[in-house]
Amino acid sequence: MSGQTLRFTASGSPGHGSSAGVVRYGEGHPPALVISLDTVDVLLSVAPFPDGLVAMANFCRVLARESARLAAEIDPDGEPAPVERSGRHWINPAGPGLSGPGH
């Protein structure tokens, strides 16, 4: 598939155990982003072209911004949930589906 781009569309919903985090596969390899929807994992890795790291960083910034906008729209009274590291994914210590106090 040299010179071609693999495109696909998938649809899913986050479950109660959903998470996201950064994974590293060893020295010399760039980090990757894993999104776990509680039954399916999606791994986003750095593109193998010269400015792939910059493209990944830009994508992550857009993803973070748009995710924050969606969270504010669907849960406008929620507060950012604290997170802690558990294994290879980030988890919400308040419990699944909870965005903050009173939720």
N, C-alpha and C positions, 0 to 999 in steps of 0.2 A: 504494500500500500504506500510505497514511497511517493511523497508529493501529494497525497490525498488526505482529506480530513474525514475522520469517522464521526458521523452525526447520528444521534439517536434522541428519542423523546421518551421519557418515562414519567409516570405519575404515581404518587404515593402519598401517604399521610403519616405524620409522626405518631408513634405510639407512646405509651407512658414511659418507656425506657429509652426514648430517643436521646441522642447526644451528638456532639461534634467535637473534634479535637485534631491536634496536629500529631502526625506519626513520623518517625524517622526510621529509615531502614539501614542505617549504618553510616559510618564515616565516608565522606565523599559523595553521598547521595543527598539531594535536596529534600527538605521536608515536604510532606504532602498533607492535604486536608481530608479527613474522613468524616462523613456524615452518616450516622446510623439512624435509620428510621424505625428501629426496634424489630425489624425482621429482615431488612435489606441494608447493606452498607454501600455507600458510594464513595469511591476514592478519587480525589482530584489531585493529579500530580503535575509537576512543572512540565511545560511543553519543551520538547527537545530541540529548540532553536535558540540562537544566540541571546535574544532578550527574553527568553522564557521565564526567568525569575521575575523580571519587571512585569510581564503580562500576568503572571500569577498574583503578584502583589496587588496590581491594579484590580484584578477580578475580586480578590478577597476584600478590598476596601469597598467596592460596589456592593458585594454580597452583604457585608456588615451594615452598610448604610440602608439598603433596601430591607433587610431583615428587621432592623430597628424601626423603620417606618411601618412595616406590617404589624409588628408587635404593638406599637402605639395605637394603630388603628383598631385592632381587634381586642385589645385589653388596655383602654386609655387610662384607667385608674391604677393599673399595675405598676409595681416598682421593679427595677431590674433585680432579678434573682441572684443571690450570691452563688458562686460556683466553687467547686473544689475538684481536685484531680482524683480520679479513681481508675487505675489501670491505664488504658490508652485513650479514654474518653473523659470529657468534662461532665460532671453531674450536678444536679440541683439538690443541695442538702435539704431543702424544704419539702422535697417530694416531687413525684412526677406531676406535671400539669399545673404546678403552682407557680405563680409569678412573684409572690411577695406576701407580706402580712395581710391577713384578712381574705386571702384567696385560696 
